[in-house]
Amino acid sequence: MTPLQRYIAEEIATDHVDGLVTRREAMRRLALLGMGDAAATALIAACFKQQKPAEAPTPPPASESSTGSAQPPGMARALPTSPITWAGSQGQLQGAWAQAPNSNGSVLVIHENKGLNDWVRSVAGRLAGAGHSAMAIDLLSEKGGTATFQDPAQATAALGTIAPEQFTHDLNSGVAELHLRAPGEKVGVVGFCFGGGLVWQLLASGALGVSAAVPFYGPLPDNPDFTGSKAAVLGIYGTLDTRVTGSQQAAKAALDRAGLVNELVVEPNADHAFFNDTGPRYNAAAAADAWQRLLDWLGRYLAG
């Protein structure tokens, strides 16, 4: 099992530990990743052992849940996205494009482990509404695109079969496409969960043409070396997301060694995936703060 598959498997097991999916559903999803019953059972047991009572997520108030009445940050000004394709290293790549009227730098949006869905499209639309043309990439393009998978768990499993190097190639193609669609503009990259991990991976590969990078609670690669990158990095974590937030100090050390401008923020009382308003861990207060920090960072490092 690759490190990426292991991360996805741990996310599934953690979802079960947190009571978000049944054991039967967790076992089904792990089987789709190629894990046998014994390995899946051992992983779930390990996640239960790591989950200390003090680390258990605190449920947000009703106004901060995914069923709250308040709109997610930036949604009031969100612009519609349009499906696009462009040439990648292994064929046509798919994405969703939102053009800002007076764009001040463009942004590549990298999805979670469920592929390019409506929520990810909404993030691109919100960024465009805030003044940054944005493109959400579909990293399942070479497998027909996310829309070909009716079961989100199968889309997740399919992502686990793709080589990390291919993701880097596709992301670099996405950055290049943004430079073509928004000539003269600086380019930023933002990713969430699995996509946040790919932001770190892109930085480790050099992130050519990327001026700003914002990984949301993304897993850090082993022994990261960011010396080839020139991006200003804003890392965003959640206090309750100990599995990922535990890598914060290593990320900081690697960024400082590379001499990159950086800031790492840990949102209080926020768990993994707290920014996703369609998910059970959504935290409106943390999402609003992270959104403003994201816009401030993009405004600072993509301007001019």
Backbone as numpy.savetxt, mean C-alpha at the origin, in Angstrom:
# Nx Ny Nz CAx CAy CAz Cx Cy Cz
8.41 -20.84 0.06 7.56 -19.64 0.06 8.44 -18.40 0.06
8.17 -17.48 -0.85 8.95 -16.25 -0.94 8.62 -15.33 0.24
9.49 -14.34 0.54 9.17 -13.39 1.62 7.84 -12.68 1.39
7.51 -12.40 0.12 6.25 -11.73 -0.19 5.07 -12.64 0.13
5.17 -13.91 -0.27 4.10 -14.86 0.05 3.95 -15.02 1.55
5.08 -15.03 2.25 5.04 -15.17 3.71 4.32 -13.98 4.33
4.60 -12.79 3.84 3.93 -11.60 4.37 2.42 -11.68 4.14
2.03 -12.06 2.94 0.60 -12.18 2.63 -0.04 -13.23 3.54
0.66 -14.35 3.73 0.14 -15.41 4.60 -0.03 -14.91 6.03
0.94 -14.14 6.51 0.84 -13.59 7.86 -0.32 -12.61 7.99
-0.59 -11.86 6.93 -1.75 -10.95 6.95 -3.05 -11.75 7.10
-3.15 -12.85 6.37 -4.36 -13.67 6.45 -4.51 -14.26 7.85
-3.41 -14.80 8.39 -3.46 -15.38 9.72 -3.80 -14.33 10.78
-3.25 -13.14 10.63 -3.53 -12.06 11.58 -4.99 -11.64 11.50
-5.54 -11.62 10.30 -6.97 -11.30 10.15 -7.82 -12.28 10.96
-7.42 -13.55 10.95 -8.16 -14.53 11.73 -7.97 -14.30 13.23
-6.73 -14.05 13.64 -6.45 -13.80 15.06 -7.25 -12.61 15.57
-7.40 -11.60 14.72 -8.14 -10.39 15.11 -9.65 -10.55 14.98
-10.09 -11.73 14.56 -11.51 -11.99 14.47 -12.19 -11.46 13.23
-11.41 -11.15 12.20 -11.98 -10.56 10.99 -12.43 -11.63 9.98
-11.84 -12.82 10.04 -12.27 -13.93 9.20 -12.30 -15.19 10.05
-13.12 -16.14 9.66 -13.20 -17.41 10.38 -11.95 -18.24 10.12
-11.74 -19.22 10.98 -10.60 -20.12 10.77 -10.73 -20.85 9.44
-11.95 -21.27 9.12 -12.15 -21.99 7.86 -11.78 -21.12 6.67
-12.18 -19.84 6.71 -11.86 -18.94 5.59 -10.36 -18.67 5.55
-9.74 -18.52 6.71 -8.29 -18.30 6.74 -7.56 -19.50 6.15
-7.99 -20.70 6.50 -7.36 -21.90 5.96 -7.55 -21.98 4.45
-8.74 -21.59 3.98 -9.00 -21.59 2.53 -8.06 -20.64 1.81
-7.92 -19.43 2.37 -7.05 -18.43 1.73 -5.59 -18.86 1.77
-5.17 -19.47 2.86 -3.79 -19.93 2.95 -3.55 -21.07 1.97
-4.55 -21.92 1.77 -4.43 -23.01 0.80 -4.25 -22.46 -0.61
-4.93 -21.35 -0.92 -4.78 -20.73 -2.23 -3.34 -20.24 -2.45
-2.68 -19.91 -1.35 -1.27 -19.49 -1.43 -0.33 -20.68 -1.56
-0.88 -21.88 -1.44 -0.06 -23.07 -1.57 0.38 -23.66 -0.25
-0.19 -23.19 0.87 0.17 -23.72 2.19 -0.67 -24.95 2.52
-0.01 -25.99 2.98 -0.72 -27.17 3.44 -1.36 -26.93 4.80
-2.20 -27.87 5.23 -2.92 -27.72 6.49 -1.97 -27.56 7.67
-0.91 -28.36 7.71 0.00 -28.33 8.85 0.71 -26.98 8.95
1.20 -26.48 7.80 1.91 -25.20 7.79 0.97 -24.05 8.14
-0.26 -24.13 7.61 -1.24 -23.07 7.89 -1.62 -23.06 9.36
-1.81 -24.24 9.93 -2.16 -24.34 11.36 -1.03 -23.79 12.22
0.21 -24.12 11.85 1.36 -23.63 12.62 1.48 -22.11 12.53
1.21 -21.56 11.36 1.30 -20.10 11.20 0.24 -19.40 12.05
-0.97 -19.90 12.02 -2.05 -19.30 12.81 -1.70 -19.38 14.30
-1.17 -20.53 14.73 -0.80 -20.68 16.13 0.29 -19.69 16.53
1.25 -19.49 15.62 2.33 -18.53 15.90 1.79 -17.11 16.03
0.84 -16.76 15.17 0.25 -15.42 15.24 -0.55 -15.23 16.53
-1.24 -16.30 16.97 -1.95 -16.22 18.25 -0.96 -16.00 19.40
0.17 -16.68 19.34 1.17 -16.58 20.40 1.77 -15.19 20.46
1.95 -14.55 19.29 2.54 -13.22 19.23 1.56 -12.12 19.65
0.28 -12.43 19.61 -0.74 -11.42 19.90 -0.93 -11.31 21.41
-0.24 -10.36 22.02 -0.38 -10.12 23.46 -1.65 -9.33 23.71
-2.27 -9.48 24.88 -3.48 -8.72 25.19 -3.31 -7.23 25.04
-2.14 -6.70 25.40 -1.92 -5.25 25.33 -1.87 -4.75 23.90
-1.65 -5.70 22.96 -1.53 -5.29 21.57 -2.86 -5.42 20.82
-3.88 -5.91 21.49 -5.16 -6.10 20.82 -5.73 -4.77 20.37
-6.22 -4.68 19.14 -6.73 -3.41 18.63 -7.89 -2.90 19.47
-7.91 -1.61 19.71 -9.03 -0.97 20.38 -10.04 -0.55 19.33
-11.27 -1.06 19.41 -12.26 -0.69 18.39 -12.48 0.82 18.37
-12.47 1.45 17.19 -12.71 2.89 17.13 -14.16 3.22 17.44
-14.42 4.46 17.86 -15.82 4.87 18.05 -16.59 4.73 16.75
-17.93 4.72 16.88 -18.77 4.51 15.69 -18.47 5.53 14.61
-18.17 6.78 14.99 -17.90 7.82 14.00 -16.60 7.58 13.26
-15.75 6.67 13.80 -14.45 6.42 13.17 -14.42 5.07 12.46
-15.51 4.39 12.41 -15.54 3.08 11.77 -15.87 3.21 10.30
-15.79 2.06 9.61 -16.09 2.07 8.18 -17.57 2.34 7.92
-18.38 2.29 8.98 -19.80 2.56 8.79 -20.18 3.96 9.26
-19.18 4.77 9.62 -19.47 6.12 10.08 -20.04 6.97 8.97
-20.67 8.07 9.34 -21.34 8.91 8.35 -20.39 9.89 7.68
-19.27 10.21 8.33 -18.34 11.19 7.76 -17.65 10.61 6.53
-17.41 11.47 5.53 -16.70 11.02 4.33 -15.23 10.80 4.64
-14.58 9.86 3.96 -13.14 9.68 4.12 -12.40 10.95 3.69
-11.21 11.18 4.21 -10.49 12.41 3.87 -10.25 12.55 2.38
-10.57 13.74 1.85 -10.35 14.03 0.44 -11.47 13.61 -0.48
-12.44 12.85 0.03 -13.47 12.29 -0.84 -14.40 13.37 -1.41
-14.63 14.43 -0.66 -15.56 15.46 -1.11 -15.11 16.11 -2.41
-13.80 16.14 -2.64 -13.26 16.79 -3.84 -12.71 15.78 -4.84
-12.96 14.50 -4.62 -12.40 13.45 -5.48 -12.88 13.59 -6.92
-12.00 13.31 -7.85 -12.31 13.33 -9.28 -12.46 11.91 -9.79
-13.20 11.71 -10.86 -13.36 10.36 -11.41 -12.07 9.86 -12.05
-11.92 8.55 -12.09 -10.77 7.95 -12.77 -11.24 7.30 -14.07
-10.29 7.15 -14.98 -10.56 6.49 -16.26 -9.60 5.32 -16.44
-10.07 4.19 -16.97 -9.17 3.06 -17.20 -8.18 3.38 -18.32
-6.94 3.00 -18.12 -5.90 3.23 -19.12 -5.03 1.98 -19.25
-4.31 1.90 -20.35 -3.31 0.85 -20.54 -2.05 1.48 -21.11
-0.94 0.83 -20.87 0.32 1.28 -21.47 1.27 0.09 -21.54
2.31 0.24 -22.29 3.24 -0.87 -22.53 4.17 -1.07 -21.35
4.20 -2.29 -20.81 5.14 -2.66 -19.77 6.19 -3.61 -20.30
7.05 -4.10 -19.43 8.13 -4.97 -19.88 7.63 -6.35 -20.28
6.46 -6.75 -19.78 5.91 -8.07 -20.10 4.54 -7.98 -20.77
4.27 -6.86 -21.41 2.98 -6.70 -22.07 2.24 -5.48 -21.56
0.94 -5.40 -21.88 0.14 -4.25 -21.51 -0.11 -4.19 -20.00
0.07 -3.02 -19.45 -0.26 -2.79 -18.06 -1.56 -2.00 -17.98
-2.31 -2.23 -16.91 -3.59 -1.57 -16.72 -3.54 -0.66 -15.50
-4.38 0.35 -15.51 -4.44 1.24 -14.37 -5.66 2.14 -14.43
-5.76 3.00 -13.45 -6.84 3.99 -13.38 -6.20 5.37 -13.26
-6.59 6.28 -14.14 -5.95 7.59 -14.25 -6.92 8.69 -13.87
-6.44 9.64 -13.06 -7.23 10.81 -12.68 -6.39 12.05 -12.93
-6.86 12.91 -13.82 -6.12 14.11 -14.20 -6.56 15.29 -13.34
-5.60 15.91 -12.66 -5.90 17.12 -11.89 -5.91 18.32 -12.83
-6.84 19.26 -12.68 -6.92 20.42 -13.58 -5.64 21.23 -13.62
-5.07 21.51 -12.47 -3.80 22.25 -12.37 -2.83 21.42 -11.54
-2.32 20.38 -12.18 -1.54 19.39 -11.46 -0.23 19.95 -10.93
0.07 19.60 -9.70 1.30 20.03 -9.05 2.10 18.80 -8.63
2.56 18.06 -9.64 3.24 16.80 -9.40 2.25 15.65 -9.50
2.70 14.50 -10.01 1.82 13.34 -10.20 2.23 12.21 -9.26
1.30 11.29 -9.04 1.51 10.24 -8.04 1.10 8.87 -8.58
1.96 7.88 -8.36 1.65 6.49 -8.65 1.10 5.86 -7.37
-0.09 5.26 -7.45 -0.74 4.65 -6.29 -0.64 3.13 -6.41
-0.13 2.49 -5.35 0.08 1.04 -5.35 -0.91 0.38 -4.39
-1.66 -0.56 -4.88 -2.77 -1.15 -4.14 -2.34 -2.11 -3.04
-3.32 -2.50 -2.22 -3.14 -3.53 -1.21 -3.09 -4.90 -1.89
-3.15 -5.95 -1.07 -2.98 -7.29 -1.66 -4.24 -7.84 -2.33
-5.26 -7.00 -2.50 -6.47 -7.43 -3.21 -6.52 -6.92 -4.65
-5.49 -6.21 -5.08 -5.44 -5.71 -6.44 -6.08 -4.34 -6.59
-6.28 -3.95 -7.84 -6.84 -2.64 -8.16 -8.37 -2.69 -8.03
-8.87 -2.20 -6.90 -10.32 -2.20 -6.66 -10.83 -0.76 -6.56
-12.11 -0.63 -6.28 -12.72 0.70 -6.26 -12.10 1.60 -5.19
-11.72 1.02 -4.06 -11.12 1.85 -3.01 -9.81 2.47 -3.48
-8.98 1.69 -4.15 -7.71 2.22 -4.64 -7.96 3.29 -5.69
-8.95 3.07 -6.53 -9.31 4.10 -7.52 -9.73 5.39 -6.81
-10.42 5.25 -5.69 -10.87 6.44 -4.97 -9.68 7.23 -4.43
-8.62 6.54 -4.04 -7.43 7.23 -3.55 -6.81 8.06 -4.67
-6.73 7.48 -5.87 -6.21 8.23 -7.02 -7.09 9.44 -7.29
-8.42 9.25 -7.24 -9.34 10.36 -7.46 -9.21 11.44 -6.41
-8.99 11.04 -5.17 -8.83 12.03 -4.10 -7.55 12.83 -4.27
-6.49 12.17 -4.68 -5.23 12.87 -4.92 -5.39 13.88 -6.05
-6.11 13.48 -7.11 -6.33 14.40 -8.22 -7.15 15.59 -7.76
-8.14 15.34 -6.90 -8.94 16.43 -6.38 -8.13 17.38 -5.51
-7.04 16.87 -4.96 -6.17 17.70 -4.12 -5.04 18.35 -4.91
-5.04 18.16 -6.24 -4.07 18.85 -7.08 -2.92 18.03 -7.60
-2.99 16.69 -7.47 -1.93 15.82 -7.97 -2.52 14.78 -8.92
-2.24 14.89 -10.20 -2.68 13.85 -11.12 -2.17 12.50 -10.61
-3.02 11.49 -10.69 -2.66 10.21 -10.06 -3.05 9.04 -10.93
-2.25 7.98 -10.82 -2.51 6.75 -11.55 -2.36 5.57 -10.61
-3.43 4.79 -10.45 -3.39 3.56 -9.66 -3.06 2.41 -10.61
-1.99 1.70 -10.33 -1.53 0.63 -11.19 -2.15 -0.69 -10.78
-2.39 -1.57 -11.76 -2.91 -2.91 -11.50 -1.76 -3.90 -11.67
-1.24 -4.40 -10.55 -0.10 -5.31 -10.61 -0.48 -6.73 -10.97
-1.76 -6.95 -11.27 -2.22 -8.22 -11.81 -2.45 -8.14 -13.32
-1.94 -7.09 -13.94 -2.17 -6.88 -15.37 -1.74 -8.07 -16.21
-0.55 -8.62 -15.90 -0.05 -9.74 -16.71 -0.88 -11.00 -16.54
-1.76 -11.02 -15.53 -2.64 -12.16 -15.31 -4.08 -11.84 -15.70
-4.24 -10.81 -16.54 -5.55 -10.44 -17.03 -6.18 -9.26 -16.31
-5.57 -8.85 -15.19 -6.12 -7.73 -14.44 -6.95 -8.19 -13.26
-7.06 -7.33 -12.26 -7.80 -7.68 -11.05 -9.24 -8.06 -11.35
-9.84 -7.41 -12.34 -11.26 -7.65 -12.65 -11.53 -9.08 -13.10
-10.52 -9.82 -13.50 -10.73 -11.20 -13.93 -10.90 -12.14 -12.75
-10.62 -11.67 -11.54 -10.73 -12.51 -10.34 -11.99 -12.13 -9.58
-12.98 -12.98 -9.62 -14.23 -12.71 -8.90 -14.05 -12.87 -7.39
-13.13 -13.74 -6.99 -12.83 -13.97 -5.58 -11.59 -13.16 -5.21
-11.71 -12.17 -4.32 -10.54 -11.37 -3.93 -9.40 -12.22 -3.37
-9.74 -13.33 -2.72 -8.70 -14.20 -2.17 -7.86 -14.82 -3.29
-8.48 -15.10 -4.42 -7.73 -15.62 -5.56 -6.82 -14.55 -6.16
-7.28 -13.30 -6.14 -6.43 -12.20 -6.60 -5.21 -12.07 -5.69
-5.43 -12.20 -4.39 -4.32 -12.14 -3.44 -3.34 -13.27 -3.69
-3.85 -14.47 -3.88 -2.98 -15.62 -4.14 -2.19 -15.43 -5.44
-2.83 -14.86 -6.45 -2.15 -14.63 -7.73 -1.00 -13.64 -7.56
-1.20 -12.62 -6.75 -0.11 -11.67 -6.49 1.08 -12.38 -5.85
0.79 -13.39 -5.03 1.87 -14.11 -4.37 2.71 -14.95 -5.30
2.24 -15.19 -6.52 3.00 -16.00 -7.49 3.91 -15.16 -8.38
3.80 -13.84 -8.27 4.58 -12.96 -9.15 5.93 -12.65 -8.51
6.97 -12.72 -9.28 8.31 -12.46 -8.77 8.45 -11.00 -8.34
9.11 -10.73 -7.21 9.31 -9.35 -6.77 9.94 -8.47 -7.83
10.84 -9.05 -8.63 11.50 -8.27 -9.67 10.50 -7.78 -10.71
9.46 -8.59 -10.96 8.45 -8.16 -11.93 7.66 -6.98 -11.41
7.35 -6.99 -10.12 6.68 -5.83 -9.53 7.52 -4.56 -9.73
8.81 -4.68 -9.50 9.69 -3.51 -9.66 9.68 -3.03 -11.09
9.75 -3.96 -12.05 9.69 -3.58 -13.47 8.39 -2.84 -13.77
7.27 -3.37 -13.27 5.97 -2.76 -13.55 5.86 -1.38 -12.91
6.36 -1.25 -11.69 6.30 0.04 -11.02 7.17 1.07 -11.74
8.33 0.66 -12.18 9.17 1.57 -12.95 8.48 1.99 -14.25
7.75 1.04 -14.87 6.98 1.38 -16.07 5.88 2.38 -15.74
5.27 2.23 -14.58 4.25 3.17 -14.14 4.81 4.56 -13.92
5.98 4.63 -13.29 6.64 5.93 -13.09 6.96 6.57 -14.43
7.47 5.78 -15.37 7.80 6.30 -16.70 6.54 6.80 -17.41
5.42 6.07 -17.24 4.17 6.48 -17.87 3.68 7.81 -17.29
3.86 8.00 -16.00 3.48 9.28 -15.39 4.31 10.43 -15.94
5.57 10.19 -16.15 6.43 11.23 -16.73 5.97 11.59 -18.15
5.42 10.59 -18.88 4.90 10.87 -20.22 3.57 11.61 -20.16
2.71 11.22 -19.23 1.38 11.83 -19.13 1.43 13.22 -18.49
2.44 13.44 -17.67 2.57 14.73 -16.99 3.99 15.25 -17.18
4.34 15.60 -18.41 5.72 16.02 -18.70 6.12 17.23 -17.88
7.34 17.17 -17.37 7.86 18.28 -16.58 7.49 18.24 -15.11
6.58 17.34 -14.73 6.17 17.23 -13.33 7.02 16.20 -12.58
7.27 16.47 -11.32 7.90 15.47 -10.47 6.90 14.38 -10.13
7.42 13.20 -9.82 6.57 12.04 -9.57 6.77 11.52 -8.15
5.65 11.21 -7.48 5.69 10.58 -6.17 5.04 9.21 -6.23
5.28 8.41 -5.20 4.72 7.07 -5.12 4.12 6.88 -3.73
2.90 6.34 -3.66 2.28 6.01 -2.38 1.70 4.61 -2.47
1.88 3.82 -1.42 1.38 2.45 -1.42 0.85 2.07 -0.05
-0.04 1.08 -0.02 -0.73 0.70 1.21 -0.56 -0.79 1.48
-0.19 -1.15 2.72 -0.01 -2.54 3.13 0.99 -3.23 2.20
0.54 -4.22 1.47 1.35 -4.88 0.44 1.98 -3.84 -0.48
1.19 -2.84 -0.89 1.71 -1.77 -1.75 2.73 -0.90 -1.05
2.56 -0.73 0.28 3.56 0.00 1.04 4.89 -0.73 1.04
4.82 -2.07 1.14 6.04 -2.86 1.05 6.72 -2.71 -0.30
5.91 -2.58 -1.36 6.47 -2.41 -2.69 7.09 -1.02 -2.87
6.60 -0.03 -2.11 7.28 1.28 -2.13 8.69 1.12 -1.59
8.82 0.42 -0.45 10.17 0.17 0.09 11.02 -0.61 -0.91
10.42 -1.60 -1.57 11.16 -2.40 -2.55 11.62 -1.53 -3.72
10.75 -0.62 -4.16 11.11 0.27 -5.25 12.26 1.19 -4.84
12.21 1.69 -3.62 13.30 2.53 -3.12 14.62 1.76 -3.08
14.56 0.50 -2.69 15.76 -0.32 -2.63 16.34 -0.59 -4.01
15.48 -0.53 -5.04 15.95 -0.75 -6.42 16.48 0.53 -7.07
16.36 1.66 -6.37 16.85 2.93 -6.90 15.77 3.95 -7.14
14.54 3.50 -7.39 13.39 4.40 -7.59 13.73 5.55 -8.54
14.21 5.19 -9.72 14.60 6.20 -10.71 13.40 7.07 -11.09
13.58 8.38 -11.01 12.53 9.30 -11.40 11.49 9.57 -10.33
11.71 9.07 -9.11 10.76 9.27 -8.01 11.32 10.32 -7.05
10.55 11.38 -6.82 11.00 12.46 -5.95 10.45 12.36 -4.53
9.32 11.69 -4.36 8.71 11.53 -3.04 8.09 10.16 -2.94
8.21 9.53 -1.77 7.66 8.20 -1.57 7.00 8.13 -0.21
5.79 7.53 -0.18 5.03 7.45 1.07 4.48 6.03 1.23
5.21 5.16 1.95 4.68 3.83 2.25 3.80 3.87 3.49
2.55 3.41 3.35 1.66 3.26 4.48 1.79 1.84 5.02
2.23 1.70 6.25 2.38 0.43 6.98 2.84 -0.70 6.06
3.95 -0.46 5.37 4.47 -1.46 4.45 5.60 -2.25 5.08
5.67 -3.57 4.84 6.76 -4.39 5.38 8.09 -4.01 4.76
9.11 -3.93 5.59 10.44 -3.53 5.13 11.18 -4.74 4.56
11.89 -4.59 3.43 12.70 -5.71 2.92 13.82 -6.04 3.90
14.32 -7.24 3.82 15.46 -7.63 4.65 16.70 -6.82 4.25
17.42 -6.34 5.23 18.67 -5.60 5.01 18.53 -4.54 3.90
17.61 -3.61 4.06 17.35 -2.64 2.98 18.53 -1.70 2.75
18.76 -1.38 1.49 19.81 -0.44 1.09 19.17 0.54 0.11
19.01 1.78 0.56 18.32 2.79 -0.25 19.29 3.80 -0.87
20.57 3.44 -0.95 21.57 4.42 -1.39 21.39 4.86 -2.84
20.69 4.08 -3.65 20.50 4.47 -5.04 19.35 5.43 -5.26
18.53 5.65 -4.22 17.34 6.48 -4.36 17.62 7.93 -3.99
16.80 8.83 -4.54 16.88 10.25 -4.21 15.55 10.79 -3.69
14.62 9.91 -3.39 13.29 10.32 -2.97 13.26 10.77 -1.52
12.39 11.72 -1.22 12.10 12.10 0.15 11.01 11.15 0.66
11.23 10.51 1.80 10.38 9.40 2.24 9.61 9.76 3.51
8.29 9.60 3.44 7.41 9.71 4.59 6.81 8.34 4.87
7.22 7.72 5.97 6.68 6.42 6.35 5.57 6.58 7.37
4.45 5.91 7.16 3.30 6.05 8.05 2.93 4.68 8.62
2.81 4.63 9.95 2.54 3.39 10.66 1.37 3.57 11.63
0.89 2.45 12.19 -0.11 2.48 13.24 0.44 1.86 14.50
0.15 2.46 15.64 0.68 1.97 16.91 0.33 0.51 17.17
-0.89 0.11 16.84 -1.35 -1.24 17.13 -0.84 -2.28 16.15
-0.27 -1.83 15.06 0.21 -2.73 14.00 1.64 -3.16 14.29
1.82 -3.86 15.40 3.17 -4.16 15.87 3.97 -5.00 14.88
3.30 -5.84 14.11 4.01 -6.71 13.16 4.79 -5.90 12.15
4.24 -4.77 11.69 4.92 -3.94 10.70 5.65 -2.77 11.37
5.01 -2.16 12.35 5.61 -0.99 12.99 6.91 -1.35 13.71
7.09 -2.62 14.03 8.33 -3.04 14.66 9.56 -2.84 13.79
9.36 -2.66 12.48 10.49 -2.45 11.57 10.84 -0.97 11.41
10.15 -0.11 12.15 10.33 1.33 11.99 11.78 1.78 12.23
12.41 1.30 13.28 13.77 1.71 13.59 14.74 1.27 12.49
14.55 0.07 11.96 15.42 -0.41 10.87 15.22 0.45 9.63
13.98 0.86 9.36 13.71 1.72 8.21 14.40 3.06 8.38
14.28 3.62 9.57 14.91 4.91 9.85 16.42 4.84 9.67
17.03 3.79 10.19 18.48 3.63 10.07 18.91 3.52 8.61
18.14 2.76 7.81 18.49 2.59 6.40 18.32 3.89 5.63
17.28 4.64 5.92 17.06 5.93 5.26 18.16 6.91 5.61
18.54 6.94 6.87 19.61 7.86 7.30 20.94 7.48 6.68
21.22 6.18 6.60 22.47 5.73 5.97 22.54 6.18 4.52
21.40 6.18 3.85 21.35 6.57 2.45 21.33 8.09 2.27
21.22 8.82 3.37 21.19 10.28 3.30 19.89 10.83 2.74
18.80 10.08 2.87 17.53 10.53 2.31 16.76 11.37 3.32
16.14 12.44 2.84 15.20 13.19 3.67 14.08 12.24 4.08
13.76 12.19 5.36 12.75 11.23 5.79 12.06 11.66 7.07
10.84 11.16 7.23 10.08 11.32 8.46 9.21 10.09 8.62
9.21 9.51 9.81 8.39 8.33 10.10 7.36 8.70 11.16
6.10 8.45 10.86 5.00 8.84 11.73 4.26 7.59 12.19
3.98 7.52 13.48 3.20 6.41 14.03 1.89 6.98 14.57
0.79 6.64 13.92 -0.52 7.16 14.32 -1.01 6.43 15.58
-1.42 7.17 16.61 -1.89 6.53 17.85 -3.22 5.81 17.67
-3.38 4.71 18.41 -4.62 3.93 18.41 -5.05 3.50 17.01
-4.08 3.33 16.13 -4.39 2.93 14.75 -3.75 1.58 14.46
-4.45 0.75 13.71 -3.97 -0.58 13.38 -3.57 -0.64 11.92
-3.16 -1.82 11.49 -2.83 -2.05 10.10 -4.04 -1.71 9.23
-3.79 -1.09 8.09 -4.85 -0.74 7.13 -5.83 0.28 7.68
-5.39 1.13 8.61 -6.31 2.10 9.20 -6.80 3.14 8.22
-6.13 3.31 7.08 -6.53 4.34 6.11 -7.65 3.88 5.19
-7.87 2.57 5.12 -8.86 2.03 4.19 -10.26 2.12 4.80
-11.06 3.05 4.31 -12.39 3.30 4.87 -13.40 2.21 4.55
-13.03 1.25 3.69 -13.93 0.14 3.40 -13.61 -1.07 4.25
-12.59 -0.98 5.10 -12.17 -2.13 5.89 -12.51 -2.00 7.36
-12.42 -3.10 8.11 -12.83 -3.12 9.51 -11.88 -2.40 10.46
-10.67 -2.08 10.01 -9.71 -1.42 10.89 -9.63 0.10 10.63
-10.54 0.61 9.85 -10.52 2.04 9.53 -10.60 2.89 10.79
-9.74 3.91 10.83 -9.73 4.86 11.95 -9.77 6.26 11.35
-10.91 6.92 11.47 -11.12 8.20 10.79 -10.14 9.27 11.25
-9.87 9.33 12.56 -8.96 10.36 13.07 -7.56 10.16 12.53
-7.08 8.92 12.57 -5.74 8.63 12.06 -5.67 8.84 10.55
-6.74 8.46 9.84 -6.76 8.63 8.39 -6.72 10.10 8.01
-7.46 10.93 8.73 -7.47 12.37 8.43 -6.09 12.98 8.66
-5.45 12.59 9.74 -4.11 13.12 10.02 -3.11 12.64 8.98
-3.16 11.35 8.64 -2.23 10.81 7.65 -2.45 11.44 6.27
-3.71 11.70 5.92 -4.03 12.33 4.64 -3.40 13.72 4.56
-3.53 14.49 5.62 -2.95 15.84 5.62 -1.43 15.79 5.56
-0.85 14.84 6.28 0.61 14.68 6.22 1.07 14.28 4.82
0.29 13.39 4.19 0.60 12.97 2.82 0.57 14.16 1.87
-0.49 14.96 1.94 -0.59 16.11 1.04 0.51 17.13 1.31
0.82 17.36 2.57 1.90 18.30 2.90 3.22 17.82 2.33
3.46 16.51 2.43 4.72 15.95 1.94 4.81 16.04 0.41
3.72 15.70 -0.25 3.72 15.79 -1.72 3.84 17.24 -2.17
3.17 18.14 -1.46 3.27 19.55 -1.81 4.68 20.09 -1.65
5.38 19.57 -0.66 6.75 20.03 -0.38 7.75 19.50 -1.39
7.61 18.21 -1.77 8.66 17.58 -2.55 8.31 17.31 -4.02
7.06 17.61 -4.41 6.71 17.51 -5.82 6.49 18.88 -6.46
6.49 19.93 -5.66 6.26 21.28 -6.20 7.42 21.73 -7.06
7.10 22.47 -8.12 8.12 23.08 -8.96 8.78 22.11 -9.90
